[in-house]
Amino acid sequence: MPTDKIPVYFYSSKSGMVRLFAERLDRPVFDLSDRAVRRSVPDGPWVLLTPSYKTGNVNNDTIPEPIKRFLRDPITRRRLIGIMGSGNRNFGEHYQAAARTIARASGRPILLEFELQGTQWDVADAKRILAELDESAHQPTIGTSLSE
Ligand SMILES: Cc1cc2nc3c(=O)[nH]c(=O)nc-3n(C[C@H](O)[C@H](O)[C@H](O)COP(=O)(O)O)c2cc1C
């Protein structure tokens, strides 16, 4: 697999829906449940793929802990270029809360939102969006700014 594809870092719980989606993207994907992955720093632009989990605590904190830990590193945060979210509309106002909260805090765009493990069309959309990002990341001027 060519290494010039922007990698996707994801977290997935035991139900594994985000993992199923990630594995269909035909590009390097890294599982943030793995401690070694969580402790690494992406060497260029990367995309985050996250589910949302409403915990019911006072802050209504839905961001999975491994993602929070990974985002503690300022270089990792700087190299993040966008977010994809998996959620479930049954959660109403909390739909995609993790992806949206991270997007707001980081100033990075939500690239795609889908439900559960995603449909074949969601996978196709994700592939297209990521391929466009691959292209722009390899144009010298944009590439330089993205990887800083
Ligand atoms: C306990 C629980 C809480 C959830 N909370 C939310 C939520 O607040 N917002 C949302 O959009 N989806 C919520 N979901 C749906 C998951 O984000 C969605 O099913 C996702 O695909 C799970 O990915 P995973 O199986 O890889 O962990 C919740 C699911 C569960 C089981």
The ligand as an SDF file (V2000), in Angstrom:
LIG
                    3D

 31 33  0  0  0  0  0  0  0  0999 V2000
  -23.7060    3.4970   25.4310 C   0  0  0  0  0  0  0  0  0  0  0  0
  -23.7200    4.1650   24.0660 C   0  0  0  0  0  0  0  0  0  0  0  0
  -23.7420    5.5480   24.0060 C   0  0  0  0  0  0  0  0  0  0  0  0
  -23.7680    6.1950   22.7550 C   0  0  0  0  0  0  0  0  0  0  0  0
  -23.8190    7.5780   22.7100 N   0  0  0  0  0  0  0  0  0  0  0  0
  -23.9160    8.1960   21.4900 C   0  0  0  0  0  0  0  0  0  0  0  0
  -24.0200    9.6220   21.4150 C   0  0  0  0  0  0  0  0  0  0  0  0
  -24.0100   10.3470   22.4140 O   0  0  0  0  0  0  0  0  0  0  0  0
  -24.1030   10.1870   20.1930 N   0  0  0  0  0  0  0  0  0  0  0  0
  -24.1040    9.4490   19.0430 C   0  0  0  0  0  0  0  0  0  0  0  0
  -24.2000   10.0190   17.9580 O   0  0  0  0  0  0  0  0  0  0  0  0
  -24.0050    8.1000   19.0860 N   0  0  0  0  0  0  0  0  0  0  0  0
  -23.9070    7.4520   20.2910 C   0  0  0  0  0  0  0  0  0  0  0  0
  -23.7950    6.0870   20.3290 N   0  0  0  0  0  0  0  0  0  0  0  0
  -23.6890    5.3330   19.0680 C   0  0  0  0  0  0  0  0  0  0  0  0
  -22.2300    4.9840   18.7240 C   0  0  0  0  0  0  0  0  0  0  0  0
  -21.4090    6.1180   18.6390 O   0  0  0  0  0  0  0  0  0  0  0  0
  -22.2120    4.2730   17.3640 C   0  0  0  0  0  0  0  0  0  0  0  0
  -22.9890    3.0930   17.4590 O   0  0  0  0  0  0  0  0  0  0  0  0
  -20.8250    3.9150   16.8830 C   0  0  0  0  0  0  0  0  0  0  0  0
  -20.9310    3.3290   15.5840 O   0  0  0  0  0  0  0  0  0  0  0  0
  -20.1280    2.9120   17.8000 C   0  0  0  0  0  0  0  0  0  0  0  0
  -18.8650    2.6020   17.2560 O   0  0  0  0  0  0  0  0  0  0  0  0
  -18.0050    1.3770   17.8210 P   0  0  0  0  0  0  0  0  0  0  0  0
  -18.8680    0.1390   17.7400 O   0  0  0  0  0  0  0  0  0  0  0  0
  -16.8200    1.2860   16.9150 O   0  0  0  0  0  0  0  0  0  0  0  0
  -17.6050    1.7320   19.2120 O   0  0  0  0  0  0  0  0  0  0  0  0
  -23.7590    5.4240   21.5490 C   0  0  0  0  0  0  0  0  0  0  0  0
  -23.7230    4.0220   21.6340 C   0  0  0  0  0  0  0  0  0  0  0  0
  -23.7060    3.3860   22.8630 C   0  0  0  0  0  0  0  0  0  0  0  0
  -23.6770    1.8760   22.9070 C   0  0  0  0  0  0  0  0  0  0  0  0
  1  2  1  0
  2  3  1  0
  2 30  2  0
  3  4  2  0
  4  5  1  0
  4 28  1  0
  5  6  2  0
  6  7  1  0
  6 13  1  0
  7  8  2  0
  7  9  1  0
  9 10  1  0
 10 11  2  0
 10 12  1  0
 12 13  2  0
 13 14  1  0
 14 15  1  0
 14 28  1  0
 15 16  1  0
 16 17  1  0
 16 18  1  0
 18 19  1  0
 18 20  1  0
 20 21  1  0
 20 22  1  0
 22 23  1  0
 23 24  1  0
 24 25  2  0
 24 26  1  0
 24 27  1  0
 28 29  2  0
 29 30  1  0
 30 31  1  0
M  END
$$$$
